[in-house]
Amino acid sequence: MNIANLTQEEKDKINVDLAASGVAYKERLNMPVVASEVERQQPAHLRAYFNERLAFLS
């Protein structure tokens, strides 16, 4: 899969997945992370998707 060939919407979802996995990873290692701050940094239309992914990964 070539990421360059994806649509911008698909790229945004990949970035949201990466952000959610980063939060879950830090939570597992007991590192300081503020999930609500990371959520606010995501595009508004993908915040629900971020929360779904975070719940799945946690």
Helices and strands as residue ranges (DSSP letters): G 3-5, H 8-28, H 35-40, G 44-46, H 47-57
